[in-house]
Amino acid sequence: MFCLCLGWPLAGWGGDPPANDVSNITEYLEGKFQIPEQPLPETPPGSNDLVAADGRIFRNAQVWKSEPDGLTFHHDEGLTKLEFPLLPEAWRQKYGYDPEAAAAYRQLVADAIREADRTQQMLREQIAADRAKPNPE
């Protein structure tokens, strides 16, 4: 009686009742919610779209930041940074890609990260040593 008052969704069908008797509910649900094997064709890239070398398409790309090793840009799905080898040749030329400058920049960033990690570790050790000292009070 409860299911009759509130309808089919609470009875376990989740929508319209089947037209005929369903002896195998799994088969019925698989048929009802079948996902097509081929994805729907994607619209071709437009003038504001960026197609990366790995095939990804970024819709309505607008450059936000240029660094020696790549570009960071806004697009319909968020913010992304791609290194210059993944960018189209026209973009590499437009933003002055220099492989040697990119390698030097990556090394500089890696050194800065290592130094920050070293400093952070020293601070952790200092805090741990300060906590281990007896309180003079």
Secondary structure as UniProt FT lines:
FT   HELIX           2..6
FT   HELIX           8..11
FT   HELIX           25..32
FT   TURN            47..48
FT   STRAND          50..51
FT   TURN            53..54
FT   STRAND          57..58
FT   TURN            59..60
FT   STRAND          62..67
FT   TURN            68..69
FT   STRAND          70..75
FT   TURN            76..77
FT   STRAND          78..83
FT   HELIX           84..86
FT   HELIX           89..94
FT   TURN            95..96
FT   HELIX           99..132
//
